[in-house]
Amino acid sequence: MWEHDAPLSNDIWVLDNGNLLFTKGNGVLEVTRNNDTIFQYTSQSHVFACQRLTNGNTFVGECESGRLLEVDSNGKIVKDLSILPLGTTNGKKSFIRNARKLENGHYLVAHYGGKRVVEYDENGNIYWEVPVSGGAHSVIRLPNGNTLVAVTDMDKNPRIVEFNSDKNIVWEFSNKDIEGAPLKFLSGMQYIPGMGIVFTNWTGHVKEKVPYIYWVDWNKNIIDTFGPCADIESVSSVFIPLKNEKVYH
């Protein structure tokens, strides 16, 4: 059993060294299992996205400031890219949720309030984008080049949607595929090669007793669920450590 305070946390990773990397409202922490702090970044903005990069730096997505940052192990910002619209100085709390740096050097960003997912190039120019009517929370670029999006509750249709490069929906999982309409607000997710996806069903807006986490295969079979339980109010992100597998989270 391990735990650590992390108010408003929306992103978590178990690193190869066993440490935990996660967002904590206005920043990012890396801690050991003994809760020793290894890395820390503090922001004036809400931070909903973090990612340890292959070069050892940490990617941070700042929400209100609209900054995509890369921070070295000493906490020094080594890349600072603003994606705020021209003339805007504050994207407000709905601007960015999850975001990822891709292998091609681009950035994949879920614009929750803007109801779209955008791939920006290394200079902040829009390379690819797709509308997401229900509000995008989390994004994954799959090995086949498609983009997986966790959709929230803005249009009362929470779902996981897979778009191809032509912006067509090629796969979707929603309350149409499950009895009782238990999906409320889909937030964090992880792609597990050969076994489907794990995603969180955040209940902060509705406070209903429904499962917090689902594991679903590509045939839309529910492999497993977690929750609800009395000592956990809701869950916003999930990470399952995988051995000898590339992680898409």
Stockholm file with secondary structure:
# STOCKHOLM 1.0

chainA/1-249         MWEHDAPLSNDIWVLDNGNLLFTKGNGVLEVTRNNDTIFQYTSQSHVFACQRLTNGNTFVGECESGRLLEVDSNGKIVKDLSILPLGTTNGKKSFIRNARKLENGHYLVAHYGGKRVVEYDENGNIYWEVPVSGGAHSVIRLPNGNTLVAVTDMDKNPRIVEFNSDKNIVWEFSNKDIEGAPLKFLSGMQYIPGMGIVFTNWTGHVKEKVPYIYWVDWNKNIIDTFGPCADIESVSSVFIPLKNEKVYH
#=GR chainA/1-249 SS CCCCCCTTCCCEEECTTSCEEEECEEEEEEECTTCCEEEEEEEEEEEEEEEECTTSCEEEEETTTCEEEEECTTSCEEEEEECCCTTCSCCCTTSCCCEEECTTSCEEEEETTTTEEEEECTTSCEEEEEECTTCEEEEEECTTSCEEEEECSTTSCCEEEEECTTSCEEEEEEGGGSTTCCCCCEEEEEEETTTEEEEEECCTTTCCCCCSEEEECTTCCEEEEECCBTTBCCCCCCCCCCTTSCCBC
#=GC SS_cons         CCCCCCTTCCCEEECTTSCEEEECEEEEEEECTTCCEEEEEEEEEEEEEEEECTTSCEEEEETTTCEEEEECTTSCEEEEEECCCTTCSCCCTTSCCCEEECTTSCEEEEETTTTEEEEECTTSCEEEEEECTTCEEEEEECTTSCEEEEECSTTSCCEEEEECTTSCEEEEEEGGGSTTCCCCCEEEEEEETTTEEEEEECCTTTCCCCCSEEEECTTCCEEEEECCBTTBCCCCCCCCCCTTSCCBC
//
